[in-house]
Amino acid sequence: MSDLKTRVLEEALPEHAEALRIAEHAEARARELHGQSETEAAFPADAGSVDDWVAAEVARRQREAERLLTLEVISGVESAARTRATRLIASNTEQLLHTLATYLADVMAPVYAAVDEMPATVATAADAIAADCTAQWKTITAAVPILSEIRTVQIGLYTHNVSEDDRRKCGDMAGLDPQARLYYFRRIAEVVHDWRSGEMPWPTDPTERLLYVVQNDLEPWCPDKAQIHAAIEDLRSEGRRGARNLPQNGMRVTAPPPDKAAGPVRSMTQEPLVRQKPLRKIAVSSVPSASLPDDN
C-alpha cells in the first residue's frame, strides 16, 4: 500500500487501519503455528517402553490437533479482517475521495503560487532559467510525483463506485492519452478541442505538462461519483461547451495586450480561476530538476 493511500485511510477511516493490524497480527501468529509441528517419536524399542511411548504420542497428537485447530481459527480471523478492510473502503469511497481531494488541493497550492510568479511565456526549463524562475520550476517539478500518486489512489477508489461505462465517458478508452480524463481535469472538455481524439496539445514532459495545465486553467480535481455524473451530463446536454483549439506544445493562450504585472495570462473566454484554499500542509520538498542549475 502506498504511503499516500495509508495516510488517507488513517485520516478518513481509522477503523480500516485497525482491521489491517488485526489481520497482520493473525498472519504473524499463523506463521508461528506453521513452524511448531512435531514429528512422531521413533517406534518403541522394547515392550517396556510401549506405555511411555503411547502416552507421549497421545500428548503429541493432542498438541498437533490443538495447533491445527488454532491455525484454522487464526487464519479465519486474518481472512475476516482483510475482508472487513476491503469492505470498509468500498462502503466509504466517497468520504475517501473527499479526503483525497483536499490532498490534491494542498499539493496544487504551491504550484499555483509558483506559476503566478512566472511570466506567462515560460513553458520549458530553459525558459525558466532565462526568466530567473528556477525555484518556481523546481516547485512544480516536486509536485509531479505526488500528483501521480494521488491519481493512482484516485483510480483505485473509482473501482469501487464508478462504473466502467462512466469511466469510458470520462476518457478511459484505448488509444487516448492516459492523462486526458474528465475526472482528472474539471475543464478538459471546455478548454481542449476534441480531447477524446487521441492527441493532446500539452507537452510530454511531466513538469511542462503540469505548467501547461495550470496556465490554461484545466483545473485538476478529484471528483466523487455525483460530480462525475454531473460532468458527464454537462457533456451530453451542452456538447463540448465551447470547445476550442489550444496552441501546440511550447505555446500558451495569450490575450492582447499582454500585461506582465497582471500575472499569468488567462483564457479570454472565462473568469480567473478561484483556487481552493489548502486545508492542511503537506511537505513538498524542492526536488531539483536535472536540467536546472543549483541555486548556489
Phi and psi restraints in degrees (value plus and minus 20) as a CYANA .aco file:
   2 SER   PHI     -88.3   -48.3
   2 SER   PSI     136.7   176.7
   3 ASP   PHI     -80.0   -40.0
   3 ASP   PSI     -61.1   -21.1
   4 LEU   PHI     -84.4   -44.4
   4 LEU   PSI     -66.0   -26.0
   5 LYS   PHI     -80.9   -40.9
   5 LYS   PSI     -59.2   -19.2
   6 THR   PHI     -81.8   -41.8
   6 THR   PSI     -63.7   -23.7
   7 ARG   PHI     -85.1   -45.1
   7 ARG   PSI     -62.2   -22.2
   8 VAL   PHI     -82.8   -42.8
   8 VAL   PSI     -64.6   -24.6
   9 LEU   PHI     -86.6   -46.6
   9 LEU   PSI     -60.6   -20.6
  10 GLU   PHI     -85.7   -45.7
  10 GLU   PSI     -55.5   -15.5
  11 GLU   PHI     -95.9   -55.9
  11 GLU   PSI     -66.6   -26.6
  12 ALA   PHI    -111.2   -71.2
  12 ALA   PSI     -43.3    -3.3
  13 LEU   PHI    -165.2  -125.2
  13 LEU   PSI      49.3    89.3
  14 PRO   PHI     -80.2   -40.2
  14 PRO   PSI     -47.8    -7.8
  15 GLU   PHI     -86.5   -46.5
  15 GLU   PSI     -42.8    -2.8
  16 HIS   PHI     -86.1   -46.1
  16 HIS   PSI     -64.3   -24.3
  17 ALA   PHI     -82.0   -42.0
  17 ALA   PSI     -58.1   -18.1
  18 GLU   PHI     -87.0   -47.0
  18 GLU   PSI     -58.7   -18.7
  19 ALA   PHI     -82.4   -42.4
  19 ALA   PSI     -59.7   -19.7
  20 LEU   PHI     -87.6   -47.6
  20 LEU   PSI     -57.8   -17.8
  21 ARG   PHI     -83.5   -43.5
  21 ARG   PSI     -59.2   -19.2
  22 ILE   PHI     -81.4   -41.4
  22 ILE   PSI     -65.9   -25.9
  23 ALA   PHI     -82.6   -42.6
  23 ALA   PSI     -62.2   -22.2
  24 GLU   PHI     -87.4   -47.4
  24 GLU   PSI     -58.5   -18.5
  25 HIS   PHI     -84.0   -44.0
  25 HIS   PSI     -64.4   -24.4
  26 ALA   PHI     -83.7   -43.7
  26 ALA   PSI     -59.5   -19.5
  27 GLU   PHI     -83.1   -43.1
  27 GLU   PSI     -63.1   -23.1
  28 ALA   PHI     -83.5   -43.5
  28 ALA   PSI     -61.6   -21.6
  29 ARG   PHI     -84.8   -44.8
  29 ARG   PSI     -57.4   -17.4
  30 ALA   PHI     -84.3   -44.3
  30 ALA   PSI     -58.6   -18.6
  31 ARG   PHI     -82.5   -42.5
  31 ARG   PSI     -60.4   -20.4
  32 GLU   PHI     -81.2   -41.2
  32 GLU   PSI     -65.4   -25.4
  33 LEU   PHI     -84.1   -44.1
  33 LEU   PSI     -56.0   -16.0
  34 HIS   PHI     -81.0   -41.0
  34 HIS   PSI     -50.1   -10.1
  35 GLY   PHI    -111.0   -71.0
  35 GLY   PSI     -14.0    26.0
  36 GLN   PHI    -126.4   -86.4
  36 GLN   PSI      -6.6    33.4
  37 SER   PHI     -86.5   -46.5
  37 SER   PSI     117.9   157.9
  38 GLU   PHI    -128.1   -88.1
  38 GLU   PSI     119.8   159.8
  39 THR   PHI    -109.4   -69.4
  39 THR   PSI     134.2   174.2
  40 GLU   PHI     -87.4   -47.4
  40 GLU   PSI     119.6   159.6
  41 ALA   PHI     -88.7   -48.7
  41 ALA   PSI     138.9   178.9
  42 ALA   PHI     -80.9   -40.9
  42 ALA   PSI     127.9   167.9
  43 PHE   PHI     -78.2   -38.2
  43 PHE   PSI     123.6   163.6
  44 PRO   PHI     -75.7   -35.7
  44 PRO   PSI     118.2   158.2
  45 ALA   PHI     -97.9   -57.9
  45 ALA   PSI     -46.0    -6.0
  46 ASP   PHI    -171.4  -131.4
  46 ASP   PSI     151.1   191.1
  47 ALA   PHI     -83.5   -43.5
  47 ALA   PSI     -51.6   -11.6
  48 GLY   PHI     -89.3   -49.3
  48 GLY   PSI     -38.5     1.5
  49 SER   PHI    -121.8   -81.8
  49 SER   PSI     -18.1    21.9
  50 VAL   PHI     -82.0   -42.0
  50 VAL   PSI     -68.3   -28.3
  51 ASP   PHI     -80.3   -40.3
  51 ASP   PSI     -64.3   -24.3
  52 ASP   PHI     -84.3   -44.3
  52 ASP   PSI     -60.2   -20.2
  53 TRP   PHI     -83.2   -43.2
  53 TRP   PSI     -63.6   -23.6
  54 VAL   PHI     -82.7   -42.7
  54 VAL   PSI     -65.4   -25.4
  55 ALA   PHI     -80.9   -40.9
  55 ALA   PSI     -62.3   -22.3
  56 ALA   PHI     -86.3   -46.3
  56 ALA   PSI     -59.1   -19.1
  57 GLU   PHI     -89.8   -49.8
  57 GLU   PSI     -59.1   -19.1
  58 VAL   PHI     -80.5   -40.5
  58 VAL   PSI     -65.1   -25.1
  59 ALA   PHI     -82.5   -42.5
  59 ALA   PSI     -61.0   -21.0
  60 ARG   PHI     -82.8   -42.8
  60 ARG   PSI     -63.6   -23.6
  61 ARG   PHI     -87.6   -47.6
  61 ARG   PSI     -53.7   -13.7
  62 GLN   PHI     -86.0   -46.0
  62 GLN   PSI     -63.0   -23.0
  63 ARG   PHI     -84.0   -44.0
  63 ARG   PSI     -60.0   -20.0
  64 GLU   PHI     -86.0   -46.0
  64 GLU   PSI     -61.2   -21.2
  65 ALA   PHI     -83.6   -43.6
  65 ALA   PSI     -60.6   -20.6
  66 GLU   PHI     -86.9   -46.9
  66 GLU   PSI     -58.7   -18.7
  67 ARG   PHI     -82.6   -42.6
  67 ARG   PSI     -65.9   -25.9
  68 LEU   PHI     -85.7   -45.7
  68 LEU   PSI     -59.3   -19.3
  69 LEU   PHI     -86.1   -46.1
  69 LEU   PSI     -63.1   -23.1
  70 THR   PHI     -82.7   -42.7
  70 THR   PSI     -61.2   -21.2
  71 LEU   PHI     -82.1   -42.1
  71 LEU   PSI     -60.8   -20.8
  72 GLU   PHI     -83.0   -43.0
  72 GLU   PSI     -64.1   -24.1
  73 VAL   PHI     -87.7   -47.7
  73 VAL   PSI     -65.5   -25.5
  74 ILE   PHI     -87.6   -47.6
  74 ILE   PSI     -53.3   -13.3
  75 SER   PHI     -86.3   -46.3
  75 SER   PSI     -55.8   -15.8
  76 GLY   PHI     -85.6   -45.6
  76 GLY   PSI     -57.2   -17.2
  77 VAL   PHI     -83.2   -43.2
  77 VAL   PSI     -64.2   -24.2
  78 GLU   PHI     -81.3   -41.3
  78 GLU   PSI     -67.4   -27.4
  79 SER   PHI     -81.1   -41.1
  79 SER   PSI     -64.1   -24.1
  80 ALA   PHI     -85.1   -45.1
  80 ALA   PSI     -57.8   -17.8
  81 ALA   PHI     -87.4   -47.4
  81 ALA   PSI     -61.5   -21.5
  82 ARG   PHI     -88.0   -48.0
  82 ARG   PSI     -57.8   -17.8
  83 THR   PHI     -82.6   -42.6
  83 THR   PSI     -62.0   -22.0
  84 ARG   PHI     -82.0   -42.0
  84 ARG   PSI     -62.5   -22.5
  85 ALA   PHI     -81.0   -41.0
  85 ALA   PSI     -63.4   -23.4
  86 THR   PHI     -85.2   -45.2
  86 THR   PSI     -62.9   -22.9
  87 ARG   PHI     -87.9   -47.9
  87 ARG   PSI     -52.1   -12.1
  88 LEU   PHI     -82.9   -42.9
  88 LEU   PSI     -60.7   -20.7
  89 ILE   PHI     -85.3   -45.3
  89 ILE   PSI     -66.5   -26.5
  90 ALA   PHI     -81.7   -41.7
  90 ALA   PSI     -56.0   -16.0
  91 SER   PHI    -109.2   -69.2
  91 SER   PSI     -25.7    14.3
  92 ASN   PHI    -148.1  -108.1
  92 ASN   PSI       7.1    47.1
  93 THR   PHI     -79.9   -39.9
  93 THR   PSI     -62.0   -22.0
  94 GLU   PHI     -80.7   -40.7
  94 GLU   PSI     -65.4   -25.4
  95 GLN   PHI     -80.7   -40.7
  95 GLN   PSI     -60.9   -20.9
  96 LEU   PHI     -87.2   -47.2
  96 LEU   PSI     -58.4   -18.4
  97 LEU   PHI     -84.3   -44.3
  97 LEU   PSI     -58.8   -18.8
  98 HIS   PHI     -85.0   -45.0
  98 HIS   PSI     -60.2   -20.2
  99 THR   PHI     -85.5   -45.5
  99 THR   PSI     -62.5   -22.5
 100 LEU   PHI     -82.7   -42.7
 100 LEU   PSI     -55.5   -15.5
 101 ALA   PHI     -82.6   -42.6
 101 ALA   PSI     -54.8   -14.8
 102 THR   PHI     -89.9   -49.9
 102 THR   PSI     -54.5   -14.5
 103 TYR   PHI     -83.8   -43.8
 103 TYR   PSI     -61.8   -21.8
 104 LEU   PHI     -80.8   -40.8
 104 LEU   PSI     -63.6   -23.6
 105 ALA   PHI     -82.2   -42.2
 105 ALA   PSI     -59.9   -19.9
 106 ASP   PHI     -85.1   -45.1
 106 ASP   PSI     -61.8   -21.8
 107 VAL   PHI     -89.6   -49.6
 107 VAL   PSI     -56.1   -16.1
 108 MET   PHI     -96.0   -56.0
 108 MET   PSI     -44.0    -4.0
 109 ALA   PHI     -75.1   -35.1
 109 ALA   PSI     -72.1   -32.1
 110 PRO   PHI     -87.4   -47.4
 110 PRO   PSI     -45.9    -5.9
 111 VAL   PHI     -87.3   -47.3
 111 VAL   PSI     -67.1   -27.1
 112 TYR   PHI     -78.6   -38.6
 112 TYR   PSI     -63.4   -23.4
 113 ALA   PHI     -82.9   -42.9
 113 ALA   PSI     -61.6   -21.6
 114 ALA   PHI     -84.7   -44.7
 114 ALA   PSI     -63.3   -23.3
 115 VAL   PHI     -84.8   -44.8
 115 VAL   PSI     -58.2   -18.2
 116 ASP   PHI     -83.0   -43.0
 116 ASP   PSI     -45.2    -5.2
 117 GLU   PHI    -107.2   -67.2
 117 GLU   PSI     -26.4    13.6
 118 MET   PHI    -123.5   -83.5
 118 MET   PSI     127.2   167.2
 119 PRO   PHI     -79.7   -39.7
 119 PRO   PSI     126.9   166.9
 120 ALA   PHI     -86.0   -46.0
 120 ALA   PSI     -34.8     5.2
 121 THR   PHI    -101.8   -61.8
 121 THR   PSI     -30.9     9.1
 122 VAL   PHI     -91.2   -51.2
 122 VAL   PSI     107.3   147.3
 123 ALA   PHI    -154.5  -114.5
 123 ALA   PSI     -39.2     0.8
 124 THR   PHI    -153.6  -113.6
 124 THR   PSI     152.4   192.4
 125 ALA   PHI     -81.6   -41.6
 125 ALA   PSI     -58.9   -18.9
 126 ALA   PHI     -82.7   -42.7
 126 ALA   PSI     -60.3   -20.3
 127 ASP   PHI     -82.6   -42.6
 127 ASP   PSI     -60.4   -20.4
 128 ALA   PHI     -85.0   -45.0
 128 ALA   PSI     -60.1   -20.1
 129 ILE   PHI     -83.3   -43.3
 129 ILE   PSI     -65.7   -25.7
 130 ALA   PHI     -83.2   -43.2
 130 ALA   PSI     -51.9   -11.9
 131 ALA   PHI    -111.8   -71.8
 131 ALA   PSI     -13.5    26.5
 132 ASP   PHI      38.3    78.3
 132 ASP   PSI      24.9    64.9
 133 CYS   PHI    -143.3  -103.3
 133 CYS   PSI      15.2    55.2
 134 THR   PHI     -84.8   -44.8
 134 THR   PSI     -56.3   -16.3
 135 ALA   PHI     -83.6   -43.6
 135 ALA   PSI     -62.4   -22.4
 136 GLN   PHI     -85.5   -45.5
 136 GLN   PSI     -59.2   -19.2
 137 TRP   PHI     -83.3   -43.3
 137 TRP   PSI     -61.2   -21.2
 138 LYS   PHI     -85.3   -45.3
 138 LYS   PSI     -53.9   -13.9
 139 THR   PHI     -82.6   -42.6
 139 THR   PSI     -63.3   -23.3
 140 ILE   PHI     -85.2   -45.2
 140 ILE   PSI     -64.0   -24.0
 141 THR   PHI     -80.2   -40.2
 141 THR   PSI     -60.7   -20.7
 142 ALA   PHI     -83.7   -43.7
 142 ALA   PSI     -48.1    -8.1
 143 ALA   PHI     -98.8   -58.8
 143 ALA   PSI     -41.2    -1.2
 144 VAL   PHI     -78.0   -38.0
 144 VAL   PSI     -72.6   -32.6
 145 PRO   PHI     -85.8   -45.8
 145 PRO   PSI     -50.4   -10.4
 146 ILE   PHI     -88.8   -48.8
 146 ILE   PSI     -61.5   -21.5
 147 LEU   PHI     -83.7   -43.7
 147 LEU   PSI     -57.7   -17.7
 148 SER   PHI     -82.0   -42.0
 148 SER   PSI     -60.1   -20.1
 149 GLU   PHI     -86.8   -46.8
 149 GLU   PSI     -59.8   -19.8
 150 ILE   PHI     -79.8   -39.8
 150 ILE   PSI     -64.0   -24.0
 151 ARG   PHI     -84.5   -44.5
 151 ARG   PSI     -56.7   -16.7
 152 THR   PHI     -83.3   -43.3
 152 THR   PSI     -65.2   -25.2
 153 VAL   PHI     -84.6   -44.6
 153 VAL   PSI     -61.0   -21.0
 154 GLN   PHI     -78.8   -38.8
 154 GLN   PSI     -68.1   -28.1
 155 ILE   PHI     -82.8   -42.8
 155 ILE   PSI     -59.6   -19.6
 156 GLY   PHI     -81.0   -41.0
 156 GLY   PSI     -59.5   -19.5
 157 LEU   PHI     -88.9   -48.9
 157 LEU   PSI     -55.4   -15.4
 158 TYR   PHI     -84.2   -44.2
 158 TYR   PSI     -43.6    -3.6
 159 THR   PHI     -84.8   -44.8
 159 THR   PSI     -37.2     2.8
 160 HIS   PHI    -109.8   -69.8
 160 HIS   PSI     -48.4    -8.4
 161 ASN   PHI    -159.4  -119.4
 161 ASN   PSI     -18.5    21.5
 162 VAL   PHI    -138.1   -98.1
 162 VAL   PSI     104.4   144.4
 163 SER   PHI     -88.7   -48.7
 163 SER   PSI     138.0   178.0
 164 GLU   PHI     -81.0   -41.0
 164 GLU   PSI     -56.4   -16.4
 165 ASP   PHI     -82.8   -42.8
 165 ASP   PSI     -63.6   -23.6
 166 ASP   PHI     -86.2   -46.2
 166 ASP   PSI     -57.2   -17.2
 167 ARG   PHI     -86.2   -46.2
 167 ARG   PSI     -56.5   -16.5
 168 ARG   PHI     -83.7   -43.7
 168 ARG   PSI     -60.3   -20.3
 169 LYS   PHI     -85.1   -45.1
 169 LYS   PSI     -42.7    -2.7
 170 CYS   PHI    -109.1   -69.1
 170 CYS   PSI     -18.9    21.1
 171 GLY   PHI      95.6   135.6
 171 GLY   PSI     -20.4    19.6
 172 ASP   PHI     -95.0   -55.0
 172 ASP   PSI      59.9    99.9
 173 MET   PHI    -160.5  -120.5
 173 MET   PSI     127.5   167.5
 174 ALA   PHI     -80.9   -40.9
 174 ALA   PSI     120.2   160.2
 175 GLY   PHI      72.3   112.3
 175 GLY   PSI     -28.9    11.1
 176 LEU   PHI    -112.9   -72.9
 176 LEU   PSI     135.2   175.2
 177 ASP   PHI     -76.6   -36.6
 177 ASP   PSI     106.4   146.4
 178 PRO   PHI     -83.3   -43.3
 178 PRO   PSI     -36.1     3.9
 179 GLN   PHI    -109.6   -69.6
 179 GLN   PSI     -34.6     5.4
 180 ALA   PHI    -103.3   -63.3
 180 ALA   PSI      63.2   103.2
 181 ARG   PHI    -153.4  -113.4
 181 ARG   PSI     115.0   155.0
 182 LEU   PHI     -82.6   -42.6
 182 LEU   PSI     -50.9   -10.9
 183 TYR   PHI    -102.7   -62.7
 183 TYR   PSI     -21.8    18.2
 184 TYR   PHI    -115.6   -75.6
 184 TYR   PSI     -57.5   -17.5
 185 PHE   PHI    -150.9  -110.9
 185 PHE   PSI      96.6   136.6
 186 ARG   PHI     -77.5   -37.5
 186 ARG   PSI     -58.3   -18.3
 187 ARG   PHI    -128.6   -88.6
 187 ARG   PSI       1.5    41.5
 188 ILE   PHI     -81.1   -41.1
 188 ILE   PSI     -60.9   -20.9
 189 ALA   PHI     -92.6   -52.6
 189 ALA   PSI     -47.6    -7.6
 190 GLU   PHI    -100.1   -60.1
 190 GLU   PSI     -51.0   -11.0
 191 VAL   PHI    -118.2   -78.2
 191 VAL   PSI     -62.3   -22.3
 192 VAL   PHI    -118.9   -78.9
 192 VAL   PSI     103.6   143.6
 193 HIS   PHI     -87.1   -47.1
 193 HIS   PSI     107.7   147.7
 194 ASP   PHI      32.2    72.2
 194 ASP   PSI      35.6    75.6
 195 TRP   PHI     -85.5   -45.5
 195 TRP   PSI     -35.3     4.7
 196 ARG   PHI    -121.4   -81.4
 196 ARG   PSI       3.7    43.7
 197 SER   PHI    -103.4   -63.4
 197 SER   PSI     -34.5     5.5
 198 GLY   PHI      85.2   125.2
 198 GLY   PSI     -30.7     9.3
 199 GLU   PHI    -149.4  -109.4
 199 GLU   PSI     119.4   159.4
 200 MET   PHI    -140.6  -100.6
 200 MET   PSI     128.4   168.4
 201 PRO   PHI    -100.6   -60.6
 201 PRO   PSI     -24.7    15.3
 202 TRP   PHI    -101.0   -61.0
 202 TRP   PSI     141.5   181.5
 203 PRO   PHI     -88.6   -48.6
 203 PRO   PSI     142.3   182.3
 204 THR   PHI    -105.8   -65.8
 204 THR   PSI     -47.0    -7.0
 205 ASP   PHI     -84.2   -44.2
 205 ASP   PSI     109.5   149.5
 206 PRO   PHI     -79.4   -39.4
 206 PRO   PSI     -60.6   -20.6
 207 THR   PHI     -88.6   -48.6
 207 THR   PSI     -64.3   -24.3
 208 GLU   PHI     -82.1   -42.1
 208 GLU   PSI     -58.3   -18.3
 209 ARG   PHI     -86.1   -46.1
 209 ARG   PSI     -62.2   -22.2
 210 LEU   PHI     -84.4   -44.4
 210 LEU   PSI     -60.5   -20.5
 211 LEU   PHI     -80.3   -40.3
 211 LEU   PSI     -64.6   -24.6
 212 TYR   PHI     -79.7   -39.7
 212 TYR   PSI     -64.0   -24.0
 213 VAL   PHI     -78.6   -38.6
 213 VAL   PSI     -64.5   -24.5
 214 VAL   PHI     -92.3   -52.3
 214 VAL   PSI     -64.7   -24.7
 215 GLN   PHI     -81.4   -41.4
 215 GLN   PSI     -51.3   -11.3
 216 ASN   PHI    -123.5   -83.5
 216 ASN   PSI      -5.8    34.2
 217 ASP   PHI      33.3    73.3
 217 ASP   PSI      28.1    68.1
 218 LEU   PHI     -96.7   -56.7
 218 LEU   PSI     -35.9     4.1
 219 GLU   PHI      40.9    80.9
 219 GLU   PSI      61.5   101.5
 220 PRO   PHI     -77.2   -37.2
 220 PRO   PSI     117.6   157.6
 221 TRP   PHI    -171.6  -131.6
 221 TRP   PSI     152.5   192.5
 222 CYS   PHI    -154.8  -114.8
 222 CYS   PSI      58.6    98.6
 223 PRO   PHI     -94.2   -54.2
 223 PRO   PSI     132.6   172.6
 224 ASP   PHI    -107.1   -67.1
 224 ASP   PSI    -196.5  -156.5
 225 LYS   PHI     -80.5   -40.5
 225 LYS   PSI     -63.6   -23.6
 226 ALA   PHI     -84.8   -44.8
 226 ALA   PSI     -59.7   -19.7
 227 GLN   PHI     -87.2   -47.2
 227 GLN   PSI     -56.7   -16.7
 228 ILE   PHI     -83.7   -43.7
 228 ILE   PSI     -65.3   -25.3
 229 HIS   PHI     -81.3   -41.3
 229 HIS   PSI     -60.4   -20.4
 230 ALA   PHI     -84.9   -44.9
 230 ALA   PSI     -60.9   -20.9
 231 ALA   PHI     -86.2   -46.2
 231 ALA   PSI     -60.2   -20.2
 232 ILE   PHI     -84.4   -44.4
 232 ILE   PSI     -60.6   -20.6
 233 GLU   PHI     -84.8   -44.8
 233 GLU   PSI     -57.5   -17.5
 234 ASP   PHI     -79.8   -39.8
 234 ASP   PSI     -62.7   -22.7
 235 LEU   PHI     -82.7   -42.7
 235 LEU   PSI     -61.5   -21.5
 236 ARG   PHI     -88.9   -48.9
 236 ARG   PSI     -61.8   -21.8
 237 SER   PHI    -107.0   -67.0
 237 SER   PSI     -45.1    -5.1
 238 GLU   PHI    -138.5   -98.5
 238 GLU   PSI      -9.5    30.5
 239 GLY   PHI      48.1    88.1
 239 GLY   PSI    -167.0  -127.0
 240 ARG   PHI    -111.7   -71.7
 240 ARG   PSI      -3.3    36.7
 241 ARG   PHI      26.6    66.6
 241 ARG   PSI      47.7    87.7
 242 GLY   PHI      50.5    90.5
 242 GLY   PSI      14.8    54.8
 243 ALA   PHI     -77.8   -37.8
 243 ALA   PSI     124.0   164.0
 244 ARG   PHI    -162.2  -122.2
 244 ARG   PSI     137.4   177.4
 245 ASN   PHI     -97.7   -57.7
 245 ASN   PSI     119.4   159.4
 246 LEU   PHI    -123.9   -83.9
 246 LEU   PSI     138.2   178.2
 247 PRO   PHI     -82.7   -42.7
 247 PRO   PSI     144.9   184.9
 248 GLN   PHI     -97.6   -57.6
 248 GLN   PSI     158.5   198.5
 249 ASN   PHI     -70.0   -30.0
 249 ASN   PSI     119.3   159.3
 250 GLY   PHI      65.3   105.3
 250 GLY   PSI     -22.8    17.2
 251 MET   PHI    -137.4   -97.4
 251 MET   PSI     135.8   175.8
 252 ARG   PHI    -153.6  -113.6
 252 ARG   PSI     135.4   175.4
 253 VAL   PHI     -86.7   -46.7
 253 VAL   PSI     112.0   152.0
 254 THR   PHI    -150.6  -110.6
 254 THR   PSI     134.7   174.7
 255 ALA   PHI    -147.8  -107.8
 255 ALA   PSI      94.3   134.3
 256 PRO   PHI     -92.3   -52.3
 256 PRO   PSI     129.5   169.5
 257 PRO   PHI    -102.7   -62.7
 257 PRO   PSI     126.7   166.7
 258 PRO   PHI     -87.4   -47.4
 258 PRO   PSI     119.5   159.5
 259 ASP   PHI    -147.9  -107.9
 259 ASP   PSI      78.2   118.2
 260 LYS   PHI     -79.0   -39.0
 260 LYS   PSI     -56.1   -16.1
 261 ALA   PHI     -87.6   -47.6
 261 ALA   PSI     -41.0    -1.0
 262 ALA   PHI    -100.9   -60.9
 262 ALA   PSI     -26.5    13.5
 263 GLY   PHI      71.8   111.8
 263 GLY   PSI    -189.6  -149.6
 264 PRO   PHI     -76.0   -36.0
 264 PRO   PSI     119.7   159.7
 265 VAL   PHI     -95.1   -55.1
 265 VAL   PSI     114.5   154.5
 266 ARG   PHI    -122.5   -82.5
 266 ARG   PSI     150.7   190.7
 267 SER   PHI     -81.3   -41.3
 267 SER   PSI     123.6   163.6
 268 MET   PHI     -95.2   -55.2
 268 MET   PSI     -28.0    12.0
 269 THR   PHI    -129.5   -89.5
 269 THR   PSI      -6.9    33.1
 270 GLN   PHI    -166.1  -126.1
 270 GLN   PSI     141.6   181.6
 271 GLU   PHI     -97.3   -57.3
 271 GLU   PSI     134.8   174.8
 272 PRO   PHI     -77.6   -37.6
 272 PRO   PSI     123.2   163.2
 273 LEU   PHI     -87.0   -47.0
 273 LEU   PSI     109.2   149.2
 274 VAL   PHI    -111.0   -71.0
 274 VAL   PSI      93.2   133.2
 275 ARG   PHI    -111.2   -71.2
 275 ARG   PSI     124.1   164.1
 276 GLN   PHI     -92.1   -52.1
 276 GLN   PSI     113.4   153.4
 277 LYS   PHI     -90.0   -50.0
 277 LYS   PSI     111.6   151.6
 278 PRO   PHI     -81.0   -41.0
 278 PRO   PSI     123.6   163.6
 279 LEU   PHI    -114.4   -74.4
 279 LEU   PSI     -37.4     2.6
 280 ARG   PHI    -174.1  -134.1
 280 ARG   PSI     147.5   187.5
 281 LYS   PHI    -117.7   -77.7
 281 LYS   PSI     109.2   149.2
 282 ILE   PHI    -141.2  -101.2
 282 ILE   PSI     106.4   146.4
 283 ALA   PHI     -86.1   -46.1
 283 ALA   PSI     102.1   142.1
 284 VAL   PHI    -139.7   -99.7
 284 VAL   PSI      81.0   121.0
 285 SER   PHI     -89.1   -49.1
 285 SER   PSI     130.4   170.4
 286 SER   PHI    -101.0   -61.0
 286 SER   PSI      79.3   119.3
 287 VAL   PHI    -110.6   -70.6
 287 VAL   PSI      96.7   136.7
 288 PRO   PHI     -83.3   -43.3
 288 PRO   PSI     119.8   159.8
 289 SER   PHI    -101.5   -61.5
 289 SER   PSI     122.2   162.2
 290 ALA   PHI     -82.0   -42.0
 290 ALA   PSI     -43.4    -3.4
 291 SER   PHI    -115.5   -75.5
 291 SER   PSI     -14.6    25.4
 292 LEU   PHI    -132.5   -92.5
 292 LEU   PSI     127.5   167.5
 293 PRO   PHI     -96.1   -56.1
 293 PRO   PSI     140.7   180.7
 294 ASP   PHI     -85.1   -45.1
 294 ASP   PSI     136.5   176.5
 295 ASP   PHI     -87.8   -47.8
 295 ASP   PSI     -51.4   -11.4
